[in-house]
Amino acid sequence: QVQLVESGGGLVQAGGSLRLSCVASGRTFSNYHIGWFRQAPGKEREFVAVIGRNDITKYYADSVKGRFTISRHSGVNTVYLQMNSLKPDDTAVYYCAASTVWGDTAPLYDYWGQGTQVTVSS
């Protein structure tokens, strides 16, 4: 079992920045790839970014490439999502998730956090 807790969401103006954190506890953090997903009202959950358990391999959705950066600090079991140049379309609940399988689809992920709200005003 892996427990994931997100934090760092909030209200920001368009063009601003936020950094989300995902703290993991439970089973060995290094066994898991960690992904970020988001879900806006009335929309399906969508992939944002993933970082490999090697702390190096990263993959981003086209919609956030060049604006968001995922990183991992294994010493404190934390994954970060630095979000810059935010747009109103980035408004959503952001979730982190853990998987032993590399990928960008939600069903691959076994463990999920409770989510943190990000709201970008125009």
Rosetta constraint file for C-alpha pairs under 8 A:
AtomPair CA 1 CA 26 HARMONIC 5.93 0.50
AtomPair CA 1 CA 27 HARMONIC 5.90 0.50
AtomPair CA 1 CA 111 HARMONIC 7.73 0.50
AtomPair CA 2 CA 24 HARMONIC 6.66 0.50
AtomPair CA 2 CA 25 HARMONIC 5.80 0.50
AtomPair CA 2 CA 26 HARMONIC 4.73 0.50
AtomPair CA 2 CA 27 HARMONIC 5.50 0.50
AtomPair CA 2 CA 98 HARMONIC 7.75 0.50
AtomPair CA 2 CA 111 HARMONIC 6.30 0.50
AtomPair CA 3 CA 24 HARMONIC 5.58 0.50
AtomPair CA 3 CA 25 HARMONIC 5.18 0.50
AtomPair CA 3 CA 26 HARMONIC 6.05 0.50
AtomPair CA 3 CA 111 HARMONIC 7.18 0.50
AtomPair CA 3 CA 112 HARMONIC 7.54 0.50
AtomPair CA 3 CA 113 HARMONIC 7.04 0.50
AtomPair CA 4 CA 22 HARMONIC 6.31 0.50
AtomPair CA 4 CA 23 HARMONIC 5.63 0.50
AtomPair CA 4 CA 24 HARMONIC 4.64 0.50
AtomPair CA 4 CA 25 HARMONIC 6.66 0.50
AtomPair CA 4 CA 96 HARMONIC 7.13 0.50
AtomPair CA 4 CA 97 HARMONIC 7.27 0.50
AtomPair CA 4 CA 111 HARMONIC 7.46 0.50
AtomPair CA 4 CA 112 HARMONIC 6.25 0.50
AtomPair CA 4 CA 113 HARMONIC 4.60 0.50
AtomPair CA 4 CA 114 HARMONIC 7.69 0.50
AtomPair CA 5 CA 21 HARMONIC 7.97 0.50
AtomPair CA 5 CA 22 HARMONIC 5.43 0.50
AtomPair CA 5 CA 23 HARMONIC 5.27 0.50
AtomPair CA 5 CA 24 HARMONIC 6.63 0.50
AtomPair CA 5 CA 96 HARMONIC 7.93 0.50
AtomPair CA 5 CA 113 HARMONIC 5.23 0.50
AtomPair CA 5 CA 114 HARMONIC 6.66 0.50
AtomPair CA 5 CA 115 HARMONIC 7.68 0.50
AtomPair CA 6 CA 20 HARMONIC 6.94 0.50
AtomPair CA 6 CA 21 HARMONIC 5.48 0.50
AtomPair CA 6 CA 22 HARMONIC 4.41 0.50
AtomPair CA 6 CA 23 HARMONIC 6.53 0.50
AtomPair CA 6 CA 95 HARMONIC 7.01 0.50
AtomPair CA 6 CA 96 HARMONIC 6.83 0.50
AtomPair CA 6 CA 113 HARMONIC 6.32 0.50
AtomPair CA 6 CA 114 HARMONIC 7.01 0.50
AtomPair CA 6 CA 115 HARMONIC 5.97 0.50
AtomPair CA 6 CA 116 HARMONIC 6.02 0.50
AtomPair CA 7 CA 20 HARMONIC 5.73 0.50
AtomPair CA 7 CA 21 HARMONIC 5.27 0.50
AtomPair CA 7 CA 22 HARMONIC 6.61 0.50
AtomPair CA 7 CA 115 HARMONIC 7.94 0.50
AtomPair CA 7 CA 116 HARMONIC 5.98 0.50
AtomPair CA 8 CA 18 HARMONIC 7.04 0.50
AtomPair CA 8 CA 19 HARMONIC 5.93 0.50
AtomPair CA 8 CA 20 HARMONIC 4.49 0.50
AtomPair CA 8 CA 21 HARMONIC 6.10 0.50
AtomPair CA 8 CA 116 HARMONIC 7.17 0.50
AtomPair CA 9 CA 18 HARMONIC 7.06 0.50
AtomPair CA 9 CA 19 HARMONIC 7.57 0.50
AtomPair CA 9 CA 20 HARMONIC 6.24 0.50
AtomPair CA 9 CA 116 HARMONIC 5.31 0.50
AtomPair CA 9 CA 117 HARMONIC 5.19 0.50
AtomPair CA 9 CA 118 HARMONIC 4.88 0.50
AtomPair CA 9 CA 119 HARMONIC 7.89 0.50
AtomPair CA 10 CA 18 HARMONIC 7.88 0.50
AtomPair CA 10 CA 116 HARMONIC 8.00 0.50
AtomPair CA 10 CA 117 HARMONIC 6.15 0.50
AtomPair CA 10 CA 118 HARMONIC 5.04 0.50
AtomPair CA 10 CA 119 HARMONIC 6.11 0.50
AtomPair CA 11 CA 118 HARMONIC 6.17 0.50
AtomPair CA 11 CA 119 HARMONIC 4.74 0.50
AtomPair CA 11 CA 120 HARMONIC 5.91 0.50
AtomPair CA 11 CA 121 HARMONIC 7.33 0.50
AtomPair CA 12 CA 16 HARMONIC 6.08 0.50
AtomPair CA 12 CA 17 HARMONIC 7.23 0.50
AtomPair CA 12 CA 18 HARMONIC 7.72 0.50
AtomPair CA 12 CA 118 HARMONIC 7.91 0.50
AtomPair CA 12 CA 119 HARMONIC 6.33 0.50
AtomPair CA 12 CA 120 HARMONIC 5.01 0.50
AtomPair CA 12 CA 121 HARMONIC 6.26 0.50
AtomPair CA 13 CA 86 HARMONIC 7.65 0.50
AtomPair CA 13 CA 120 HARMONIC 5.36 0.50
AtomPair CA 13 CA 121 HARMONIC 4.78 0.50
AtomPair CA 13 CA 122 HARMONIC 6.19 0.50
AtomPair CA 14 CA 85 HARMONIC 6.96 0.50
AtomPair CA 14 CA 86 HARMONIC 5.32 0.50
AtomPair CA 14 CA 87 HARMONIC 5.02 0.50
AtomPair CA 14 CA 88 HARMONIC 6.31 0.50
AtomPair CA 14 CA 120 HARMONIC 5.69 0.50
AtomPair CA 14 CA 121 HARMONIC 5.69 0.50
AtomPair CA 14 CA 122 HARMONIC 5.35 0.50
AtomPair CA 15 CA 84 HARMONIC 7.04 0.50
AtomPair CA 15 CA 85 HARMONIC 4.17 0.50
AtomPair CA 15 CA 86 HARMONIC 4.86 0.50
AtomPair CA 15 CA 87 HARMONIC 6.39 0.50
AtomPair CA 16 CA 84 HARMONIC 6.15 0.50
AtomPair CA 16 CA 85 HARMONIC 5.49 0.50
AtomPair CA 16 CA 86 HARMONIC 5.51 0.50
AtomPair CA 17 CA 82 HARMONIC 7.48 0.50
AtomPair CA 17 CA 83 HARMONIC 5.38 0.50
AtomPair CA 17 CA 84 HARMONIC 4.40 0.50
AtomPair CA 17 CA 85 HARMONIC 6.25 0.50
AtomPair CA 17 CA 86 HARMONIC 6.18 0.50
AtomPair CA 18 CA 82 HARMONIC 6.18 0.50
AtomPair CA 18 CA 83 HARMONIC 5.24 0.50
AtomPair CA 18 CA 84 HARMONIC 6.76 0.50
AtomPair CA 19 CA 80 HARMONIC 6.72 0.50
AtomPair CA 19 CA 81 HARMONIC 5.58 0.50
AtomPair CA 19 CA 82 HARMONIC 4.39 0.50
AtomPair CA 19 CA 83 HARMONIC 5.90 0.50
AtomPair CA 20 CA 80 HARMONIC 5.54 0.50
AtomPair CA 20 CA 81 HARMONIC 4.99 0.50
AtomPair CA 20 CA 82 HARMONIC 6.41 0.50
AtomPair CA 20 CA 83 HARMONIC 7.86 0.50
AtomPair CA 21 CA 78 HARMONIC 6.66 0.50
AtomPair CA 21 CA 79 HARMONIC 5.86 0.50
AtomPair CA 21 CA 80 HARMONIC 4.60 0.50
AtomPair CA 21 CA 81 HARMONIC 6.51 0.50
AtomPair CA 22 CA 78 HARMONIC 5.42 0.50
AtomPair CA 22 CA 79 HARMONIC 5.12 0.50
AtomPair CA 22 CA 80 HARMONIC 6.26 0.50
AtomPair CA 22 CA 96 HARMONIC 6.35 0.50
AtomPair CA 23 CA 76 HARMONIC 7.82 0.50
AtomPair CA 23 CA 77 HARMONIC 5.83 0.50
AtomPair CA 23 CA 78 HARMONIC 4.50 0.50
AtomPair CA 23 CA 79 HARMONIC 6.67 0.50
AtomPair CA 24 CA 29 HARMONIC 6.74 0.50
AtomPair CA 24 CA 77 HARMONIC 5.42 0.50
AtomPair CA 24 CA 78 HARMONIC 6.23 0.50
AtomPair CA 25 CA 29 HARMONIC 7.28 0.50
AtomPair CA 25 CA 77 HARMONIC 7.21 0.50
AtomPair CA 28 CA 32 HARMONIC 7.78 0.50
AtomPair CA 29 CA 74 HARMONIC 7.35 0.50
AtomPair CA 29 CA 77 HARMONIC 6.17 0.50
AtomPair CA 30 CA 53 HARMONIC 5.45 0.50
AtomPair CA 30 CA 54 HARMONIC 7.61 0.50
AtomPair CA 30 CA 74 HARMONIC 7.10 0.50
AtomPair CA 31 CA 53 HARMONIC 6.21 0.50
AtomPair CA 31 CA 100 HARMONIC 6.57 0.50
AtomPair CA 32 CA 52 HARMONIC 7.39 0.50
AtomPair CA 32 CA 53 HARMONIC 5.41 0.50
AtomPair CA 32 CA 98 HARMONIC 5.72 0.50
AtomPair CA 32 CA 99 HARMONIC 5.25 0.50
AtomPair CA 32 CA 100 HARMONIC 4.90 0.50
AtomPair CA 32 CA 101 HARMONIC 7.84 0.50
AtomPair CA 33 CA 50 HARMONIC 6.98 0.50
AtomPair CA 33 CA 51 HARMONIC 5.86 0.50
AtomPair CA 33 CA 52 HARMONIC 4.59 0.50
AtomPair CA 33 CA 53 HARMONIC 4.79 0.50
AtomPair CA 33 CA 98 HARMONIC 5.75 0.50
AtomPair CA 33 CA 99 HARMONIC 5.24 0.50
AtomPair CA 33 CA 100 HARMONIC 5.98 0.50
AtomPair CA 33 CA 101 HARMONIC 7.07 0.50
AtomPair CA 33 CA 102 HARMONIC 6.45 0.50
AtomPair CA 34 CA 50 HARMONIC 5.62 0.50
AtomPair CA 34 CA 51 HARMONIC 5.54 0.50
AtomPair CA 34 CA 52 HARMONIC 6.67 0.50
AtomPair CA 34 CA 53 HARMONIC 7.43 0.50
AtomPair CA 34 CA 79 HARMONIC 7.35 0.50
AtomPair CA 34 CA 96 HARMONIC 6.85 0.50
AtomPair CA 34 CA 97 HARMONIC 5.64 0.50
AtomPair CA 34 CA 98 HARMONIC 4.67 0.50
AtomPair CA 34 CA 99 HARMONIC 6.43 0.50
AtomPair CA 35 CA 47 HARMONIC 7.77 0.50
AtomPair CA 35 CA 48 HARMONIC 7.46 0.50
AtomPair CA 35 CA 49 HARMONIC 5.61 0.50
AtomPair CA 35 CA 50 HARMONIC 3.98 0.50
AtomPair CA 35 CA 51 HARMONIC 6.34 0.50
AtomPair CA 35 CA 96 HARMONIC 5.55 0.50
AtomPair CA 35 CA 97 HARMONIC 5.22 0.50
AtomPair CA 35 CA 98 HARMONIC 6.39 0.50
AtomPair CA 35 CA 99 HARMONIC 7.92 0.50
AtomPair CA 35 CA 104 HARMONIC 7.70 0.50
AtomPair CA 36 CA 47 HARMONIC 6.48 0.50
AtomPair CA 36 CA 48 HARMONIC 5.35 0.50
AtomPair CA 36 CA 49 HARMONIC 5.25 0.50
AtomPair CA 36 CA 50 HARMONIC 6.18 0.50
AtomPair CA 36 CA 81 HARMONIC 7.82 0.50
AtomPair CA 36 CA 94 HARMONIC 6.85 0.50
AtomPair CA 36 CA 95 HARMONIC 5.61 0.50
AtomPair CA 36 CA 96 HARMONIC 4.44 0.50
AtomPair CA 36 CA 97 HARMONIC 6.33 0.50
AtomPair CA 37 CA 45 HARMONIC 6.57 0.50
AtomPair CA 37 CA 46 HARMONIC 5.45 0.50
AtomPair CA 37 CA 47 HARMONIC 4.46 0.50
AtomPair CA 37 CA 48 HARMONIC 4.99 0.50
AtomPair CA 37 CA 49 HARMONIC 7.09 0.50
AtomPair CA 37 CA 94 HARMONIC 5.75 0.50
AtomPair CA 37 CA 95 HARMONIC 5.16 0.50
AtomPair CA 37 CA 96 HARMONIC 6.26 0.50
AtomPair CA 37 CA 97 HARMONIC 7.69 0.50
AtomPair CA 37 CA 106 HARMONIC 7.90 0.50
AtomPair CA 38 CA 45 HARMONIC 5.52 0.50
AtomPair CA 38 CA 46 HARMONIC 5.42 0.50
AtomPair CA 38 CA 47 HARMONIC 6.58 0.50
AtomPair CA 38 CA 48 HARMONIC 6.75 0.50
AtomPair CA 38 CA 92 HARMONIC 5.78 0.50
AtomPair CA 38 CA 93 HARMONIC 5.41 0.50
AtomPair CA 38 CA 94 HARMONIC 4.28 0.50
AtomPair CA 38 CA 95 HARMONIC 5.89 0.50
AtomPair CA 39 CA 43 HARMONIC 6.29 0.50
AtomPair CA 39 CA 44 HARMONIC 6.02 0.50
AtomPair CA 39 CA 45 HARMONIC 4.34 0.50
AtomPair CA 39 CA 46 HARMONIC 6.24 0.50
AtomPair CA 39 CA 92 HARMONIC 5.15 0.50
AtomPair CA 39 CA 93 HARMONIC 5.30 0.50
AtomPair CA 39 CA 94 HARMONIC 6.61 0.50
AtomPair CA 40 CA 44 HARMONIC 7.31 0.50
AtomPair CA 40 CA 45 HARMONIC 7.39 0.50
AtomPair CA 40 CA 91 HARMONIC 6.49 0.50
AtomPair CA 40 CA 92 HARMONIC 4.21 0.50
AtomPair CA 40 CA 93 HARMONIC 6.34 0.50
AtomPair CA 41 CA 92 HARMONIC 7.16 0.50
AtomPair CA 45 CA 106 HARMONIC 7.76 0.50
AtomPair CA 46 CA 105 HARMONIC 7.95 0.50
AtomPair CA 46 CA 106 HARMONIC 7.79 0.50
AtomPair CA 47 CA 61 HARMONIC 6.50 0.50
AtomPair CA 47 CA 104 HARMONIC 5.85 0.50
AtomPair CA 47 CA 105 HARMONIC 6.63 0.50
AtomPair CA 47 CA 106 HARMONIC 7.34 0.50
AtomPair CA 48 CA 60 HARMONIC 5.94 0.50
AtomPair CA 48 CA 61 HARMONIC 5.18 0.50
AtomPair CA 48 CA 64 HARMONIC 6.95 0.50
AtomPair CA 49 CA 58 HARMONIC 7.30 0.50
AtomPair CA 49 CA 59 HARMONIC 5.60 0.50
AtomPair CA 49 CA 60 HARMONIC 4.33 0.50
AtomPair CA 49 CA 61 HARMONIC 6.10 0.50
AtomPair CA 49 CA 70 HARMONIC 6.77 0.50
AtomPair CA 49 CA 104 HARMONIC 7.61 0.50
AtomPair CA 50 CA 58 HARMONIC 5.67 0.50
AtomPair CA 50 CA 59 HARMONIC 5.44 0.50
AtomPair CA 50 CA 60 HARMONIC 6.67 0.50
AtomPair CA 50 CA 70 HARMONIC 7.10 0.50
AtomPair CA 50 CA 103 HARMONIC 7.76 0.50
AtomPair CA 50 CA 104 HARMONIC 7.22 0.50
AtomPair CA 51 CA 55 HARMONIC 6.43 0.50
AtomPair CA 51 CA 56 HARMONIC 6.94 0.50
AtomPair CA 51 CA 57 HARMONIC 5.70 0.50
AtomPair CA 51 CA 58 HARMONIC 4.51 0.50
AtomPair CA 51 CA 59 HARMONIC 6.72 0.50
AtomPair CA 51 CA 70 HARMONIC 6.65 0.50
AtomPair CA 51 CA 71 HARMONIC 6.96 0.50
AtomPair CA 51 CA 72 HARMONIC 7.40 0.50
AtomPair CA 52 CA 56 HARMONIC 6.24 0.50
AtomPair CA 52 CA 57 HARMONIC 5.02 0.50
AtomPair CA 52 CA 58 HARMONIC 6.27 0.50
AtomPair CA 52 CA 102 HARMONIC 7.32 0.50
AtomPair CA 53 CA 57 HARMONIC 7.97 0.50
AtomPair CA 55 CA 71 HARMONIC 7.36 0.50
AtomPair CA 55 CA 72 HARMONIC 5.91 0.50
AtomPair CA 55 CA 73 HARMONIC 7.91 0.50
AtomPair CA 55 CA 74 HARMONIC 7.77 0.50
AtomPair CA 58 CA 70 HARMONIC 7.33 0.50
AtomPair CA 60 CA 64 HARMONIC 6.68 0.50
AtomPair CA 60 CA 65 HARMONIC 5.73 0.50
AtomPair CA 61 CA 65 HARMONIC 6.17 0.50
AtomPair CA 64 CA 68 HARMONIC 5.58 0.50
AtomPair CA 67 CA 83 HARMONIC 6.16 0.50
AtomPair CA 67 CA 84 HARMONIC 5.16 0.50
AtomPair CA 67 CA 85 HARMONIC 6.10 0.50
AtomPair CA 67 CA 86 HARMONIC 7.72 0.50
AtomPair CA 68 CA 81 HARMONIC 6.68 0.50
AtomPair CA 68 CA 82 HARMONIC 5.48 0.50
AtomPair CA 68 CA 83 HARMONIC 4.48 0.50
AtomPair CA 68 CA 84 HARMONIC 6.00 0.50
AtomPair CA 69 CA 80 HARMONIC 7.96 0.50
AtomPair CA 69 CA 81 HARMONIC 5.67 0.50
AtomPair CA 69 CA 82 HARMONIC 5.04 0.50
AtomPair CA 69 CA 83 HARMONIC 6.62 0.50
AtomPair CA 70 CA 79 HARMONIC 7.18 0.50
AtomPair CA 70 CA 80 HARMONIC 5.63 0.50
AtomPair CA 70 CA 81 HARMONIC 4.61 0.50
AtomPair CA 70 CA 82 HARMONIC 6.36 0.50
AtomPair CA 71 CA 79 HARMONIC 5.70 0.50
AtomPair CA 71 CA 80 HARMONIC 5.23 0.50
AtomPair CA 71 CA 81 HARMONIC 6.62 0.50
AtomPair CA 72 CA 77 HARMONIC 7.81 0.50
AtomPair CA 72 CA 78 HARMONIC 5.95 0.50
AtomPair CA 72 CA 79 HARMONIC 4.32 0.50
AtomPair CA 72 CA 80 HARMONIC 6.17 0.50
AtomPair CA 73 CA 77 HARMONIC 6.13 0.50
AtomPair CA 73 CA 78 HARMONIC 5.30 0.50
AtomPair CA 73 CA 79 HARMONIC 6.18 0.50
AtomPair CA 74 CA 78 HARMONIC 6.20 0.50
AtomPair CA 74 CA 79 HARMONIC 7.89 0.50
AtomPair CA 86 CA 90 HARMONIC 6.48 0.50
AtomPair CA 86 CA 120 HARMONIC 6.77 0.50
AtomPair CA 87 CA 91 HARMONIC 7.60 0.50
AtomPair CA 87 CA 120 HARMONIC 6.13 0.50
AtomPair CA 87 CA 121 HARMONIC 7.80 0.50
AtomPair CA 87 CA 122 HARMONIC 7.58 0.50
AtomPair CA 88 CA 119 HARMONIC 7.32 0.50
AtomPair CA 88 CA 120 HARMONIC 4.69 0.50
AtomPair CA 88 CA 121 HARMONIC 5.73 0.50
AtomPair CA 88 CA 122 HARMONIC 6.04 0.50
AtomPair CA 89 CA 120 HARMONIC 7.64 0.50
AtomPair CA 90 CA 118 HARMONIC 7.56 0.50
AtomPair CA 90 CA 119 HARMONIC 7.46 0.50
AtomPair CA 90 CA 120 HARMONIC 6.71 0.50
AtomPair CA 91 CA 117 HARMONIC 7.81 0.50
AtomPair CA 91 CA 118 HARMONIC 5.38 0.50
AtomPair CA 91 CA 119 HARMONIC 4.57 0.50
AtomPair CA 91 CA 120 HARMONIC 5.46 0.50
AtomPair CA 92 CA 117 HARMONIC 6.07 0.50
AtomPair CA 92 CA 118 HARMONIC 5.51 0.50
AtomPair CA 92 CA 119 HARMONIC 6.61 0.50
AtomPair CA 93 CA 115 HARMONIC 5.81 0.50
AtomPair CA 93 CA 116 HARMONIC 5.37 0.50
AtomPair CA 93 CA 117 HARMONIC 4.34 0.50
AtomPair CA 93 CA 118 HARMONIC 5.99 0.50
AtomPair CA 94 CA 115 HARMONIC 5.23 0.50
AtomPair CA 94 CA 116 HARMONIC 5.27 0.50
AtomPair CA 94 CA 117 HARMONIC 6.20 0.50
AtomPair CA 94 CA 118 HARMONIC 6.98 0.50
AtomPair CA 95 CA 112 HARMONIC 6.86 0.50
AtomPair CA 95 CA 113 HARMONIC 5.85 0.50
AtomPair CA 95 CA 114 HARMONIC 6.69 0.50
AtomPair CA 95 CA 115 HARMONIC 4.43 0.50
AtomPair CA 95 CA 116 HARMONIC 6.65 0.50
AtomPair CA 96 CA 112 HARMONIC 5.99 0.50
AtomPair CA 96 CA 113 HARMONIC 5.67 0.50
AtomPair CA 96 CA 115 HARMONIC 7.20 0.50
AtomPair CA 97 CA 109 HARMONIC 6.02 0.50
AtomPair CA 97 CA 110 HARMONIC 7.23 0.50
AtomPair CA 97 CA 111 HARMONIC 5.40 0.50
AtomPair CA 97 CA 112 HARMONIC 4.37 0.50
AtomPair CA 97 CA 113 HARMONIC 6.36 0.50
AtomPair CA 98 CA 109 HARMONIC 5.45 0.50
AtomPair CA 98 CA 110 HARMONIC 6.02 0.50
AtomPair CA 98 CA 111 HARMONIC 5.18 0.50
AtomPair CA 98 CA 112 HARMONIC 6.64 0.50
AtomPair CA 99 CA 108 HARMONIC 6.32 0.50
AtomPair CA 99 CA 109 HARMONIC 4.45 0.50
AtomPair CA 99 CA 110 HARMONIC 5.60 0.50
AtomPair CA 99 CA 111 HARMONIC 7.07 0.50
AtomPair CA 100 CA 109 HARMONIC 7.67 0.50
AtomPair CA 101 CA 108 HARMONIC 6.48 0.50
AtomPair CA 101 CA 109 HARMONIC 7.65 0.50
AtomPair CA 102 CA 108 HARMONIC 7.87 0.50
AtomPair CA 103 CA 108 HARMONIC 6.86 0.50
AtomPair CA 104 CA 108 HARMONIC 7.78 0.50
AtomPair CA 105 CA 109 HARMONIC 7.68 0.50
